[in-house]
Amino acid sequence: MPTQEDNQIGFLVNDLTASHLAFSLIKNLNEYETTSDIVLFFENVSSSIIKPNFPVMAMNEIWNFEGSLVSTDINTTLTLKRCFAPRKKVFYVWDLEWMRNGREKTTSFEEIIQAFSDETIELVARSQDHAKAIENLSNRKIKHIVENFNIEKLMRIGNE
């Protein structure tokens, strides 16, 4: 019999400001019809691009979250690495952020490798092209490709 934790899924984001990532994630979570517990955890306080119809919490609340956790960038994945409670850890690689020199934050090569090399975190790509780039960087096989935050597929991956 499935437990309550089997239906819990949390998403880790940097912030909820106007970005394609935040918009797509919140829109798809709002539209997803479920009895599951869905929580969005944010790293930096900001106003939301659209109103979420589900719980939104600060990142420091993940310490006791026992469902599956899905990170969305290198910084949130490094936070995910330090979590001990999640049933499953997933890095949904939304953006190939290591390929460009980001204006908003700088990530060292060591941090990039730490985020992509941890075998306890399953890597999920956004597209086939992203999967090739991720495999080339991490030397790990991508098992799942999920386009544009397909929540149903991410729930399935989180409950495997």
N, C-alpha and C positions, 0 to 999 in steps of 0.2 A: 504494500500500500504506500503511495507517495506521501511524503511528509510535507509540512509547510515549507521547509527549506528548499524542496525540489521545485517549488514554483516562485522562489524569490530570485530576482535578478536586479543588480545594481549597475549603473553606468557611471563611469568616472570621467568628468570633463574639466578642462581648465577653467572655463567660465561659460556663462549663458548669453553673452553679448551677441550682437549681429554678426553671425558667421554662418556659412553654409552647414558646417557641422552641427551647431546648436539648433538651427532651424530644422534641419532634416531629422535630427534625433527627437526633438520635442514634438514636432508634427507627427511623426510615426508613432511615438509612444502615446500621444493623445488619441490617435485613431485606432490603436490596437485594443480590441475587445478581449478582456481577460479577467480571470479571477486571481491572477498572479499578483504577487506583491512586487511592484516596480518602484525603484527609488533612483533618483538622479543625484549624484554627489558632485559638488563643485569645489574647485580648489580656490578660486578667487571670487569674492563677492562682486556681483554686477547685476544690473537689471536684465530681465529676460527678454529675448527677441519676440517670443510669443508666450502666452500664459500656459504653463504646464497644468495638466489635470491629474497630477500624481505628486507624491511627496518629493520635495527637493531639500537636500541637507548638505551641510558643510562636510568637506572631506574628512574632518577629524571624527566623524560619526561612523566610519567604516570598521572601526576596531572590533565590533561585535556582530557584524553582518555575516550571516552564515550561508547565504545563497551564493549564486554565481556572481562574480564581478567582472565587468567588461571595461577595460581602459581604452582610451581613444587617442592617446598621443604618448610620446616618450616620457614626459614628466609624470603623467598619471600612471604609466606602467611602472616606473621606478617606485612610486608609492604603493602600487599593487604588489610588487615584489616583497614589501615589508609586512604585508597583511598575513595573519596566521589563521583567521577564522573562515574565509570563503571556501565553499565546497569545491568550486572550480574557478580558475583564473584564465581570462581570455584577453588578448590584446587585439582589438579590432583596428587594424592599421588604416585609418581613414585618409591619411595624408603621408606622402613620402617626404617628410619634413627634413630629413638629413641631406636631401639632394640640393638644398638651396641654403643660402646664408640668411637665416631668419632675422627680421628686424626686431621682433618683439622679445626674443629670448635666444640665448646661445646655449647649445647643448654640446658637450665635449664628445669626442669620438668614443671615449671609454664609457660614458653614459649611454650612448647609442648601442654599443655592443652589449652592455649589461641588460638593456631593455629587450633586445632581440635574441639573446642567447640563453635565457633562463628556460630550461626544459619544462618547468612546472607551469609555465604560462603558454597556453595555446595561441598560436598566431592565426589570425583570420584576415584575409585580404579583401579589399573593396572591389577589385577587378582582376582579370587575368594578367593584365600588364603590371599591376601592382604586385601580384603574386610573384612574377618573374624577378622583379627588382628586389623584393623582400628575400626571396630564396638566394639571390646572388649576394646580398649583404650578410644574411644570417647563417647561410649554409644549413638551413632547415627547410623541410618540405612543408608547404602550405596545404592543409587538408580541406579547408573551406574557403569559398569565395561568396561574400554576401554584399550585394549591391545596395547602396543608399539606405543603410540602416533598416534592412528587412527584419523587423522585430520577431516575426514568427520563426525565421531561420536562426536568429541569434538565441532565441529561447530554446530551440531544439539543441543547438550546440552547447548551451549552458547546462542542459539536462542530460547530456550524454554520459 
